[in-house]
């Protein structure tokens, strides 16, 4: 029972980044499939209102993911740095804390959403036409909150011990289950959005069960034993210090989607459905970049904990170059095949027309947006709380929301469409500035060794 020391300490940087990032990218593709599977099969019904309901429910699903990110990213940062410092027992305390916290938070969110469902529907901006569909979807989705959070948490944490491929397998198991059940429940049993939600819940149950089985099998250096659960010795505060900024990125995504949906509602349900499809179609580009960033985070944390600053800088430099190349290639592919990509989700001509325009707008920042995700994960891996917090709330909050108001007022629908790519470009600039400030401190630490 040992973590992968070769990966963290001696493996050539390109190989180490590839070994940890490729499974992470595949895992993010799994998340992408989770996001599009419901939309795709609901789209096959030809009912735009059900597609709009899935779009409206996206912020709630993002909230569950945010809770998993809080514990998963915060825990991964703590564990990878602890392993770099050879503090294995402390790493076990962190993983046990993350496990039980996932269950508790999931149960609290499940009950809260059921109790306050009418208020929730009002907040996310449903219309008279979409309210019933959205309520049905969220009623079942809330049931899966503990499983969604647990699966998300440990798909991150298991990577901290160099087991990225195992994390990928757990995510794939849940996704395959979801894909199999979606057409059966949505189309075969004519359950519509309710069937989509049930398939998502069952898929996450399978994923969570996979991770639990691995953690109790004795093959992991981590622990979920009650005796290893601790909140003291900096465990709680350490996880929250990095996890909160990381989860704020997802929480702000939920908030931004609510704002975006409410703005789009003034233009009609068709425009709302089209943007929902365009955003989901664009996720493959975004998730590839997020996967690359998440893959290097344990490498960054371990190198920082071990004070191996030369390896740390090499990992960051190689990852930035890789992100730009990947982003450029994907942008070119998306631009050429934008209409075909949108058409694969739904066969409504008017939605396809709007969706193609929206997708081409969203990918304008594609070649460089990955740089931001690299720096987000670098700052999290280093345990830099304030810079991580600033960057996490910029993309979907401090920058996006003010621009949304400005562009809607001055340009209208086209302004709303171009808000995200402009936000991404500005946030990349912010990320470069923040890392430049932090890197000066790393140079000083190296000089003091």
TATAVEN-V661622 format. One record per residue. N is the residue number from 1. RES is the residue in one small letter. PSI is psi as a letter, one per 30 degrees, with the letter a starting at -180 (* if undefined). Layout:
n | res | psi
N | RES | PSI
N | RES | PSI
This chain:
n | res | psi
1 | x | j
2 | x | k
3 | x | l
4 | x | i
5 | x | e
6 | x | e
7 | x | e
8 | x | f
9 | x | e
10 | x | f
11 | x | k
12 | x | k
13 | x | e
14 | x | e
15 | x | e
16 | x | e
17 | x | e
18 | x | e
19 | x | e
20 | x | f
21 | x | e
22 | x | e
23 | x | e
24 | x | e
25 | x | e
26 | x | e
27 | x | e
28 | x | e
29 | x | e
30 | x | e
31 | x | e
32 | x | e
33 | x | e
34 | x | e
35 | x | e
36 | x | f
37 | x | e
38 | x | e
39 | x | e
40 | x | e
41 | x | e
42 | x | e
43 | x | f
44 | x | f
45 | x | f
46 | x | g
47 | x | j
48 | x | e
49 | x | e
50 | x | e
51 | x | e
52 | x | e
53 | x | e
54 | x | e
55 | x | e
56 | x | e
57 | x | f
58 | x | e
59 | x | e
60 | x | e
61 | x | e
62 | x | e
63 | x | e
64 | x | e
65 | x | e
66 | x | e
67 | x | e
68 | x | e
69 | x | e
70 | x | e
71 | x | e
72 | x | e
73 | x | e
74 | x | e
75 | x | e
76 | x | e
77 | x | e
78 | x | e
79 | x | e
80 | x | e
81 | x | e
82 | x | e
83 | x | e
84 | x | e
85 | x | g
86 | x | h
87 | x | i
88 | x | e
89 | x | e
90 | x | e
91 | x | e
92 | x | e
93 | x | e
94 | x | e
95 | x | e
96 | x | e
97 | x | e
98 | x | e
99 | x | e
100 | x | e
101 | x | e
102 | x | e
103 | x | e
104 | x | e
105 | x | e
106 | x | e
107 | x | e
108 | x | e
109 | x | e
110 | x | e
111 | x | e
112 | x | e
113 | x | e
114 | x | e
115 | x | e
116 | x | g
117 | x | e
118 | x | e
119 | x | e
120 | x | e
121 | x | e
122 | x | e
123 | x | e
124 | x | f
125 | x | h
126 | x | l
127 | x | l
128 | x | f
129 | x | f
130 | x | f
131 | x | e
132 | x | e
133 | x | e
134 | x | e
135 | x | e
136 | x | e
137 | x | e
138 | x | e
139 | x | e
140 | x | e
141 | x | e
142 | x | e
143 | x | f
144 | x | g
145 | x | e
146 | x | e
147 | x | e
148 | x | e
149 | x | e
150 | x | e
151 | x | e
152 | x | e
153 | x | e
154 | x | f
155 | x | f
156 | x | e
157 | x | e
158 | x | f
159 | x | f
160 | x | f
161 | x | g
162 | x | g
163 | x | h
164 | x | e
165 | x | e
166 | x | e
167 | x | e
168 | x | e
169 | x | e
170 | x | e
171 | x | e
172 | x | e
173 | x | e
174 | x | e
175 | x | e
176 | x | e
177 | x | e
178 | x | e
179 | x | e
180 | x | e
181 | x | f
182 | x | e
183 | x | e
184 | x | e
185 | x | e
186 | x | e
187 | x | e
188 | x | e
189 | x | g
190 | x | h
191 | x | f
192 | x | b
193 | x | e
194 | x | e
195 | x | e
196 | x | e
197 | x | e
198 | x | e
199 | x | e
200 | x | e
201 | x | e
202 | x | e
203 | x | e
204 | x | f
205 | x | e
206 | x | e
207 | x | e
208 | x | e
209 | x | e
210 | x | e
211 | x | e
212 | x | e
213 | x | e
214 | x | e
215 | x | f
216 | x | g
217 | x | f
218 | x | g
219 | x | f
220 | x | k
221 | x | f
222 | x | l
223 | x | k
224 | x | g
225 | x | k
226 | x | e
227 | x | f
228 | x | f
229 | x | k
230 | x | k
231 | x | f
232 | x | a
233 | x | g
234 | x | g
235 | x | e
236 | x | e
237 | x | e
238 | x | e
239 | x | e
240 | x | e
241 | x | e
242 | x | e
243 | x | e
244 | x | e
245 | x | e
246 | x | e
247 | x | f
248 | x | e
249 | x | e
250 | x | e
251 | x | e
252 | x | f
253 | x | e
254 | x | e
255 | x | e
256 | x | e
257 | x | e
258 | x | e
259 | x | e
260 | x | e
261 | x | e
262 | x | e
263 | x | e
264 | x | e
265 | x | f
266 | x | f
267 | x | f
268 | x | l
269 | x | f
270 | x | e
271 | x | e
272 | x | e
273 | x | e
274 | x | e
275 | x | e
276 | x | e
277 | x | e
278 | x | e
279 | x | e
280 | x | e
281 | x | e
282 | x | f
283 | x | f
284 | x | e
285 | x | e
286 | x | e
287 | x | e
288 | x | e
289 | x | e
290 | x | e
291 | x | e
292 | x | e
293 | x | e
294 | x | e
295 | x | e
296 | x | f
297 | x | e
298 | x | e
299 | x | e
300 | x | e
301 | x | e
302 | x | e
303 | x | e
304 | x | e
305 | x | e
306 | x | f
307 | x | h
308 | x | i
309 | x | f
310 | x | e
311 | x | e
312 | x | e
313 | x | e
314 | x | e
315 | x | e
316 | x | e
317 | x | e
318 | x | e
319 | x | e
320 | x | e
321 | x | e
322 | x | e
323 | x | e
324 | x | e
325 | x | e
326 | x | e
327 | x | e
328 | x | e
329 | x | e
330 | x | e
331 | x | e
332 | x | e
333 | x | e
334 | x | e
335 | x | e
336 | x | e
337 | x | g
338 | x | e
339 | x | e
340 | x | e
341 | x | e
342 | x | e
343 | x | f
344 | x | f
345 | x | e
346 | x | l
347 | x | g
348 | x | j
349 | x | e
350 | x | e
351 | x | e
352 | x | e
353 | x | e
354 | x | e
355 | x | e
356 | x | e
357 | x | e
358 | x | e
359 | x | e
360 | x | e
361 | x | e
362 | x | f
363 | x | g
364 | x | e
365 | x | g
366 | x | e
367 | x | f
368 | x | f
369 | x | f
370 | x | f
371 | x | e
372 | x | e
373 | x | e
374 | x | e
375 | x | e
376 | x | e
377 | x | e
378 | x | e
379 | x | e
380 | x | e
381 | x | e
382 | x | f
383 | x | g
384 | x | j
385 | x | e
386 | x | e
387 | x | e
388 | x | e
389 | x | e
390 | x | e
391 | x | e
392 | x | e
393 | x | g
394 | x | e
395 | x | e
396 | x | g
397 | x | d
398 | x | e
399 | x | e
400 | x | e
401 | x | e
402 | x | e
403 | x | e
404 | x | e
405 | x | e
406 | x | e
407 | x | e
408 | x | e
409 | x | e
410 | x | f
411 | x | e
412 | x | b
413 | x | e
414 | x | e
415 | x | e
416 | x | e
417 | x | e
418 | x | g
419 | x | e
420 | x | e
421 | x | e
422 | x | e
423 | x | e
424 | x | e
425 | x | e
426 | x | e
427 | x | e
428 | x | e
429 | x | e
430 | x | e
431 | x | e
432 | x | e
433 | x | e
434 | x | e
435 | x | e
436 | x | e
437 | x | e
438 | x | e
439 | x | f
440 | x | e
441 | x | e
442 | x | e
443 | x | e
444 | x | e
445 | x | e
446 | x | e
447 | x | f
448 | x | f
449 | x | *
